[in-house]
Amino acid sequence: MARARGKYSKAISDRSGVAFPYKEMVKEWNGSFVHKSEYENKHPQLEPRPVAADAQALENARPKEAHTVYVKIGGGAEARFSVAASGSTKPADPIKDLIMKFEMGTVTVSTS
């Protein structure tokens, strides 16, 4: 389809409403048809740069192992204890110098 060149035509600016020569008109980023003297570039803040997320995880992390201590109490006047950590393959070693004293509502552990 053939179009006219607009050699002598005028166009009305969408911004000011003033008639300008058609050949001096430009289209803005928002679709407005304005004179080149009224043209405004798109502000950079209208399209912010993508921001990468903060790094939160470590690659090849080795968290500290949680240990649960199991205590075996032997009978007698003074209780004897064996202590072993969870996940341990070795048998619990008896601890001879750990003495527990029981009272109503409290437990006191001391070494002698």
Number of C-alpha atoms within 10 A of each C-alpha: 2 4 5 6 9 11 9 8 12 15 18 16 20 15 12 10 10 12 15 16 15 18 15 12 20 17 13 16 12 9 9 13 18 25 24 15 9 14 16 11 8 11 9 8 7 7 8 8 8 6 6 6 6 6 6 6 7 7 6 6 7 7 6 6 8 9 11 10 11 13 14 14 14 12 9 7 6 13 14 18 20 17 15 18 15 12 10 9 8 8 10 15 10 16 12 13 11 15 16 16 11 10 8 5 5 7 9 9 9 9 9 6
